[in-house]
Amino acid sequence: MQTNHLSHFMLTAYCMPLLEKAASLRGEARIVNHSSLSRVMELGPMWDNTLQEKYLEKNGGKLGGSSGRMLQGGDFERYQQSKLANVVFTYALNDRLQAKGSKVKALVAHPGAAPTQGIPNMMSGGGGKDVVMLPQCAWTLVAHMMMQSQEDATIGILRSGCDPAAKSGEFYGPLGLGGGTGKPDASENRGPHGVLKEEPFASAEARALLWTTSEKTIGTRFAL
């Protein structure tokens, strides 16, 4: 959470005066957050994907360990929470920017799935030990059937940062079922990119929780 959200929250707070100045000079400035299709995951019968305060709070470095199993356990719960936080932060930031009539835009994107070093690095770090011994041919087949190229995976981020028509508060990525389902959607792995529906787990309550708890954790008030 510190790496994927809290550091971004703090940096944005410190940079906001400069972003506002840039927007006044150039007509706009943009903040683009990087989420994931793993913002919603199937992690067991008791897991409901809602944003939880405890994952945003200080805990003395006691993260909770690793299950050693792919897409299971505390390490993947923390990952899901952090990537959901990227969407929640974007929506909460957009709410505040729109309320003050700012020309700064807040957008978010997710890349779908691509054969990067993310999965090998995750497994070498202790996650997914149960599948680490699969032969290379199996990973090649998975990549071919379920993933897109690394170049195609950049489209959402590029559109968020560069598309002249992009609007503040939009969420870009492979469309799949179009977002907003509240359930994991494997069809978001690849395919046509566009603007997804509003993420249901980024509710008004989640936005308020994230903003208040993030401010408390970093010890800095993010006032707009």
C-alpha positions as CSV (number, residue, x, y, z in Angstrom):
1,M,0.0,0.0,0.0
2,Q,2.9,2.4,0.7
3,T,4.5,1.7,-2.6
4,N,1.3,1.6,-4.7
5,H,-0.8,4.3,-3.1
6,L,0.4,6.2,-0.1
7,S,3.6,7.5,-1.7
8,H,1.5,8.6,-4.7
9,F,-1.0,10.3,-2.4
10,M,1.8,12.2,-0.7
11,L,3.6,13.2,-3.9
12,T,0.4,14.5,-5.5
13,A,-0.3,16.6,-2.4
14,Y,3.1,18.2,-2.5
15,C,3.0,18.7,-6.3
16,M,-0.6,20.1,-6.4
17,P,0.5,23.9,-6.3
18,L,2.8,23.2,-9.3
19,L,0.1,21.2,-11.2
20,E,-2.4,24.1,-10.7
21,K,0.2,26.6,-12.0
22,A,0.9,24.4,-15.0
23,A,-2.8,24.0,-15.7
24,S,-3.2,27.8,-15.6
25,L,-0.4,28.3,-18.1
26,R,-1.3,25.5,-20.5
27,G,-5.0,24.9,-20.1
28,E,-4.7,21.6,-18.2
29,A,-2.4,19.3,-16.2
30,R,-2.9,15.6,-15.6
31,I,-2.5,13.1,-12.7
32,V,-2.6,9.5,-14.0
33,N,-2.8,6.6,-11.6
34,H,-2.0,3.0,-12.5
35,S,-4.5,0.4,-11.3
36,S,-4.9,-3.3,-12.3
37,L,-7.5,-5.8,-13.3
38,S,-6.6,-7.2,-9.8
39,R,-8.5,-4.4,-8.2
40,V,-11.2,-7.0,-7.9
41,M,-10.1,-10.6,-7.1
42,E,-11.5,-13.9,-6.0
43,L,-9.6,-14.5,-2.8
44,G,-11.9,-16.8,-0.9
45,P,-15.5,-16.9,0.4
46,M,-14.9,-14.3,3.1
47,W,-13.2,-11.8,0.8
48,D,-15.5,-9.1,-0.6
49,N,-13.0,-6.7,-2.2
50,T,-14.3,-3.6,-0.3
51,L,-11.6,-1.1,0.7
52,Q,-10.6,-1.7,4.3
53,E,-9.1,0.9,6.6
54,K,-6.5,-1.4,8.2
55,Y,-4.7,-1.8,4.9
56,L,-4.2,2.0,4.8
57,E,-2.9,2.4,8.3
58,K,0.5,2.1,9.8
59,N,1.3,-1.3,11.2
60,G,5.0,-1.2,12.1
61,G,6.1,-3.0,9.0
62,K,4.1,-6.2,9.9
63,L,2.6,-6.8,6.4
64,G,1.1,-10.2,7.1
65,G,3.3,-12.6,5.3
66,S,2.9,-14.6,2.1
67,S,0.7,-17.6,1.4
68,G,3.1,-18.9,-1.2
69,R,0.1,-19.7,-3.4
70,M,-0.8,-18.0,-6.6
71,L,-3.8,-15.5,-6.1
72,Q,-4.3,-16.6,-2.5
73,G,-3.5,-15.2,0.9
74,G,-2.4,-12.0,2.5
75,D,0.1,-10.9,-0.1
76,F,-2.6,-10.9,-2.8
77,E,-5.1,-9.3,-0.5
78,R,-2.7,-6.4,0.0
79,Y,-2.2,-6.1,-3.7
80,Q,-5.9,-6.1,-4.4
81,Q,-6.4,-3.4,-1.8
82,S,-3.6,-1.2,-3.2
83,K,-4.8,-1.4,-6.8
84,L,-8.3,-0.6,-5.7
85,A,-6.9,2.3,-3.8
86,N,-5.5,3.7,-7.0
87,V,-9.0,3.9,-8.5
88,V,-10.6,5.2,-5.3
89,F,-7.9,7.9,-5.0
90,T,-8.5,9.0,-8.6
91,Y,-12.3,9.4,-8.1
92,A,-11.9,11.1,-4.7
93,L,-9.3,13.5,-6.2
94,N,-11.5,14.2,-9.2
95,D,-14.4,15.0,-6.9
96,R,-12.3,17.7,-5.2
97,L,-10.8,19.1,-8.4
98,Q,-14.3,19.4,-10.0
99,A,-15.7,21.1,-6.9
100,K,-13.1,23.9,-7.0
101,G,-13.3,24.3,-10.8
102,S,-9.7,23.1,-11.3
103,K,-8.2,22.6,-14.7
104,V,-6.1,19.7,-13.3
105,K,-7.4,16.3,-14.5
106,A,-7.3,13.0,-12.5
107,L,-7.4,9.8,-14.5
108,V,-6.7,6.1,-13.9
109,A,-5.9,3.2,-16.2
110,H,-5.1,-0.5,-16.0
111,P,-3.0,-2.4,-18.5
112,G,-4.9,-5.8,-18.6
113,A,-2.4,-8.7,-18.6
114,A,0.9,-8.7,-20.4
115,P,4.0,-11.0,-20.3
116,T,6.3,-8.6,-18.3
117,Q,8.7,-9.4,-15.5
118,G,6.0,-8.8,-12.9
119,I,5.0,-12.4,-12.5
120,P,8.5,-13.9,-12.4
121,N,9.6,-11.2,-9.9
122,M,6.5,-11.9,-7.8
123,M,7.2,-15.6,-7.7
124,S,10.9,-15.1,-6.9
125,G,9.8,-12.9,-4.0
126,G,7.8,-15.7,-2.5
127,G,4.4,-15.5,-4.1
128,G,3.1,-18.3,-6.3
129,K,5.5,-21.0,-5.1
130,D,2.8,-23.5,-6.0
131,V,3.2,-22.8,-9.7
132,V,6.9,-21.7,-9.9
133,M,8.0,-25.1,-11.2
134,L,5.7,-25.0,-14.3
135,P,7.8,-25.4,-17.5
136,Q,8.4,-22.4,-19.7
137,C,6.2,-23.9,-22.4
138,A,3.2,-23.6,-20.0
139,W,3.9,-19.9,-19.4
140,T,4.3,-19.3,-23.1
141,L,0.9,-20.9,-23.7
142,V,-0.7,-18.9,-20.9
143,A,0.7,-15.7,-22.3
144,H,-0.5,-16.5,-25.8
145,M,-4.0,-17.4,-24.7
146,M,-4.7,-14.9,-21.9
147,M,-2.4,-11.9,-22.4
148,Q,-1.7,-9.1,-24.8
149,S,1.6,-7.6,-25.9
150,Q,3.4,-5.2,-23.6
151,E,2.9,-2.5,-26.2
152,D,-0.9,-3.0,-26.3
153,A,-0.9,-2.9,-22.5
154,T,0.3,0.7,-22.5
155,I,-2.7,2.0,-24.4
156,G,-4.8,2.9,-21.3
157,I,-1.9,4.9,-19.7
158,L,-1.1,6.6,-23.0
159,R,-4.7,7.7,-23.5
160,S,-5.0,8.9,-20.0
161,G,-1.8,11.0,-20.3
162,C,-2.0,12.1,-24.0
163,D,-5.5,11.8,-25.5
164,P,-6.9,15.3,-26.0
165,A,-10.4,14.0,-25.5
166,A,-9.7,12.3,-22.1
167,K,-11.8,13.7,-19.3
168,S,-11.0,13.9,-15.6
169,G,-12.4,11.0,-13.6
170,E,-12.2,8.5,-16.5
171,F,-10.9,5.0,-16.1
172,Y,-9.1,3.5,-19.2
173,G,-8.2,-0.1,-19.9
174,P,-9.2,-3.2,-21.8
175,L,-13.0,-3.1,-21.8
176,G,-13.9,-6.7,-21.2
177,L,-17.5,-6.5,-20.0
178,G,-17.1,-2.8,-19.7
179,G,-16.3,-2.5,-16.0
180,G,-18.7,-1.8,-13.2
181,T,-19.6,-5.5,-12.7
182,G,-18.2,-5.7,-9.2
183,K,-16.7,-9.1,-10.0
184,P,-13.4,-10.3,-11.5
185,D,-13.5,-10.1,-15.3
186,A,-10.9,-12.2,-17.1
187,S,-12.0,-10.7,-20.4
188,E,-10.2,-7.5,-19.2
189,N,-6.9,-9.3,-19.7
190,R,-6.8,-8.2,-23.3
191,G,-8.8,-6.7,-26.2
192,P,-10.2,-3.4,-27.2
193,H,-9.4,-0.5,-24.9
194,G,-11.7,2.3,-23.8
195,V,-13.4,4.0,-20.9
196,L,-14.7,1.6,-18.3
197,K,-17.8,2.1,-16.2
198,E,-17.4,3.6,-12.8
199,E,-15.9,1.1,-10.3
200,P,-18.6,0.1,-7.8
201,F,-16.0,-0.5,-5.0
202,A,-14.9,3.1,-5.3
203,S,-18.0,4.4,-3.6
204,A,-18.5,7.7,-1.9
205,E,-17.8,5.9,1.4
206,A,-14.6,4.4,0.1
207,R,-13.4,7.7,-1.1
208,A,-14.0,9.4,2.2
209,L,-12.3,6.5,4.1
210,L,-9.3,6.6,1.8
211,W,-8.8,10.3,2.0
212,T,-9.1,10.6,5.7
213,T,-7.0,7.5,6.5
214,S,-4.3,8.4,4.0
215,E,-3.9,11.9,5.4
216,K,-3.6,10.4,8.9
217,T,-1.0,7.8,7.8
218,I,1.3,10.1,5.9
219,G,0.9,12.9,8.5
220,T,0.1,15.5,5.9
221,R,-3.2,17.2,5.1
222,F,-4.0,17.1,1.4
223,A,-6.2,20.2,1.1
224,L,-7.7,21.3,-2.2
